[in-house]
Amino acid sequence: MAYPSDVTRILRDEIGYHEKATNADLDSKTANSGANNWTKYSRDLDAIHYFNTPKNGPKGEWCAIIQSWAHVKLYKDARTARASLYQPDDPKYNCGAGCVNQAQYFRENNAFFPYPQVGDMIFFGSAGDESHTGRVVEVTDRNVITIEGNEANEVRVCRYSIDDPKIVGYGRPRFESGDPYVCHVVVTGDTLDKIAEEYDTTADAIAKENGIKDKNFITSGTVLIFKKGDKTWHTSDIFCQFGD
């Protein structure tokens, strides 16, 4: 099994990808940008017959497809990826290419919830007629932050009020518990020092894990993934003693 942070890393690398106008330049993030649902995600899953029929092209709405793609990339195996998403293993069935089917698989396995958790798939629309989905990467007291495919024909970071009426609920894939890593999406006013203090780590550690060269410059919307502290004293801490 894997952690939610593992799939978040995969999806983070896809932020900024544009769907294509034709079946060309599928591996480029921005070339051949269009609105005809040609994507590398559908292409890759079609190549391993992941779904009941090919999905790449005009009829292949891909907000759920990219989520299956991320699990295949994570587990390196279609059967394990399907199991992690409660999808039927026989590819003659529609194994989660559409939001309605994927939401139903979660419901049938008691893995559909009214509250979010990092790693969940978020569903929008109405119950039984879900129209869009994405991946929860951070939850705060007021907001749920996601990475979504096919959001305005791109892969984007989105933020919603926790009680947004468009949200139907959350499907919870099979992940290992106790993820040692945390995801934080930078907002205006954040600094690495401020984030580090919140998560009991250091700005240097966050910068190193996320390839940040200038610790004094981070931009809103940046998705950071880093190891969180354990809220305990460490041997490197310096203690004052009587007479110091």
N, C-alpha and C positions, 0 to 999 in steps of 0.2 A: 504494500500500500504506500501511498504518498501523502504529503501534506498539502493543504490549500495553497501555501506559498509557492509550491512547485508549479502548479498550474497558473498561478498569478504571474510568475516569471515568464512563462511561455506567452501568455496573452499580452503582457507589457511590451514585449518585443514587436508585437503586431500593431501597436497604436500608430495611427497615421496611414494605415493601409487603405487604399481606395479600391472599390470594386471596379471592374473593367467594362469598357464599352463592347469589346469583342474578346474572342478567345486568344488573346495575345498579351505578352508582357505580364503574365500572371504573377511572376515572382518579384516584380518591381512594386514598390509601395505606391508610387504616384503616376507612373506612366500609363497611358491608355485609359485614363480615368473616365468612368461612365456610370450608367445606371441600369445595366443589363444582367447583373448578378453573375458575371463571370469572375471567379476567384480561384486562388491556389488552394483554398481550403476544400472546396467542392471537388476540384480536380484530383487532389490527393486521396480523398475518400472514395471517389469514383474508381480510382485505379486499384483499390483493394476491395471493391464491391461491398463497401460498408453498408450502404442503404439498399432498399429494394429495387430502386431504379437510379440511373444517373441523375445527378442534381445540378451539375455545372451548366449555367446558362440562364436565359430569361426567366424560367419558372422556378429557379432555385433560390428563393429567399434564404439568406445564409446566417441569420442571427443565432440560430440553434446549431447550424452546421459547424461554425467555428468552434463552438464549445466541445462538440464531439471530436473535432480535429485536434484540439488542445489535449484531450485525454489520450488520443492515439499517439500523439507526439510524446506525451509524458510517459506512457507505459510501454511504448514500442510494440504494442500488440493489440489487435482489434478486439479480441475476445475479452481481455482484461479491461480495455477501455469501455466496452459495452456494459460489463458487469459493474463497473464503478458508477455508471449512470443509470443502472437498473433497466437497461435496454435489452430486448430479446436478442439472443445470440444468433439466431437464424436470420441471415441478411434478406430473406424473402419478405420479412416484415419491414415496415417503415421504422427503422431504429433511431428515432429521435431527430430526423431531419426537420420536422416541423414542431412548433411550440406546443401545439395541442397534444400531440403524441408524447413528447418528452414530459410535459407536466403530468400527463396521465400515468406514465411509468412511475414517477415519484409518488403519486397518490396511491397507486396500487400496492406500493411497498411501504406505506406509512412513513414516507420521507418527504412530505410536503407540509410546510409550516407557515404560520401567519407572521412570524418574526424572523429577522435576518441573522445570519451567521456568516463570517468570512468563509469563502469557498462555495457558498450557495449559488444556484442559478435563480435569478430574479425573473418573475413572469408578470407581464402587463396585459391589460385587456379586461376580460371577464372570465369567470370560472367556467372551464369547458370550452372556451373560445379564446384562448390565449393568443395574442398577436405579436408579441415581441419578447425577447429574453436577453439576458446578459449575465455577467459574473460579479458577485459581490466581492470587493477587495478590501473594503473598510466599512466599519459601522461605528457611528458616534451616537451621542445622546439624541441628536436631532436629524441626522442624515444617514443615508446609505449611499456609498460610492461604488461605482461599477465600471467594468470594462465591457463594452458592447460592440459586437459586429453588426454591420448593416444599419448603423445609426447614421442617418443622412448619407448612406452609401459608403460609410467609412468605419474603421475601428476607432472608437473614441472612449475617453473617460467621461462618465456622466455622474451627476449628483442629484439626489432626490430627497425630499422631506420623508422622514421615516413613516409618516402617515399619509403619504400621497395616495389619493383614491384610485389612481391608475394601476397601482400595484395589486396583483391578485394574491401573490404569496411567493414562497421560496422552496425550491427543490434542493434537497441536501444530498449531494453525491457521497459515495463511500470514500472517506479519507481517514487516515490515521489521526488519532487525537494527540494533543500535546505539541502542536507546531512550535518549534523554537524561534521561528521567524515571524515578524510582524510587517504588515504593509501600511504605509502612511502616504496619503496623497497630499502634496503640498498645497496650502492655501495662502492667500495674501497675508503677510505678517509673520509667516513662519521663518525661523532660522534653524540651522542644524543644531545649534546649542539648545534652543528651546525644545526641539523635537527629541534630542538626546536626553534631556532632563525628564521629559514626560515618560520615556520608555526605559530609563535607567541604563543608558549606554553612553557612548561618547560621540561627539561630532566627527572625530577622526575615523571611528569605526564605521559610521554610516557612510561617510564619504568614500572610504576604501571599498566597501561592499557594493556601492552603486556607481563606481567609476567617476566620482565628482572630483575634478581637479582644483576648483576654487571653492573652499568651504564657505566663503562669504557670498556666494552667488548661487541661489536656487530659484527656480521659476514655479509659479503657481501651476498646478496640474501635473507636476512631475510625480511619478509613482516610485516611491522608495520602498525597498525591501531589505530588512536588516535583522540581525539577531538581537532580540530584546534581553534586557538584564533580568536578574532574578530577585531584585529588591532586597538583597542581603548585603552585609558588609563583606568587603573583599580584603584579601591579604595585602593588597597594595595600598590600602587606606592608611593614613597617618593619624595616630591617636595622640592627643595631648596627655601628658602625665604631670603629676604634682612636681613643681619645681622647674618645669620647662619654661 
